[in-house]
């Protein structure tokens, strides 16, 4: 798929990216040995979620937006419930927050285990797919399936289903799981924690391309815990720090012709959300065991090599198991599953840390609780400019490689982000021009 | 569950049109109360790889699309006793995202990892729609035939297991 142009240029074109969620491609153009143009093409069709949320009840987004993604539905549920509760002036209980965090741990475990071992590890071990990798590394694939199953079971116990949970509502849950139901998960969670901590050392042995980027990392920050299901502030490498409610004043979405997903700017510039951002901004809030595993794996307290995101993701996988066990330890039966929420007119932002990074929703509802406006900004769309910048750097840095190897290296640079194209294309600003 | 039991898996999403047929047939089989049989339903095909471990025989009911009329039944033996599936049947499984990982990918991953039962029979029901909502009239109409066919296959699998025991 690579060919020379008559003007001496060269095009690397991958029509359909492998091992990413959803449909996208990439296009890199050289001229005179220099990278001239880079495009992450997202051609998966737009899905218009924001449009059809208008006119629906304020209680519906947790179920409707969960359908945007089969891998990170909880991220959508958490951001939408946060926003609606903020509009309605409701504060949930500590137990509801704990249960949301536990459900979110299930999603991180499912999603991270899938990406680390099934989609990303084949890049480093030299296989086209996990099916080929399984022949030589059956133990690793068995472990991955075990980890993913532990996440699925946690989602099913707390959320009612392993995919697209149905137990989440504005104000809390329809039903709280019992101590007995949760305790059944404990052996698999303990095994998962130990497996994941061991896996940090395993993935650290991979051979990592040498590339560091000067990212402006952006992540949620919570006063006393590593941000998953919520945070109170947004923090950035640039020094920016502000309450979640002010996100729309700092983030501007815009359309580019080659993508069906909106791009975004943070304070006017490119930015990066995801595990590397969380880790680098909130390292101090990881547990002692995961901090130690990370440092022993050779990471510093920050990491700017995108290829090492697989180590950071594995550190977060171990942390999610630890957090799940911590919540299990303190759980008691008898807590109210939800608090009442009455609609009131207003507008607010809700945010959480999806497996792939900061996700935020903004809603405006009227006094009857009918949605007047909705904006959903998932991590992959925010990362598009950063992905393209990594592609530019990688293509230039390894321009001497043969076309096949360079193309593969560039695909790896995209997979570093674990992009979820299905999420990113849930929107498009559709305008009809009439003459 | 034990290796002496035949594992029945109804595969698919209960909310996506004819994809619900796997769970619907599995529920009807469970209601028959046959001995030596365990019945489960799953949405995520990757879970089959572990579910199958330790079983000599399994039956999977799933919606399929081959271009035949909706409601058409397909029966296929894909167990470890037979040949691997042709590469094109599962190539997308490892190279796409998780959305591309289907039954064929699960069969071949399980074969590689040594968890594929000796006998796995797939009863496929040709689907007409995967839109949100209930099953199409064609697939609803085919439900009795699908249950009868699956039950007959299940009896054969159970005999296979018992003759080996």
Interface residues (C-beta under 8 A of the other chain):
Chain A: X18 X19 X20 X21 X22 X70 X71 X114 X118 X119 X122 X128 X129 X130 X131 X132 X134 X135 X138 X141 X142 X145 X146 X148 X149 X152 X161 X162 X163 X422
Chain B: X13 X43 X44 X46 X47 X49 X50 X90 X93 X94 X95 X96 X97 X98 X99 X105 X108 X109 X112 X113 X114
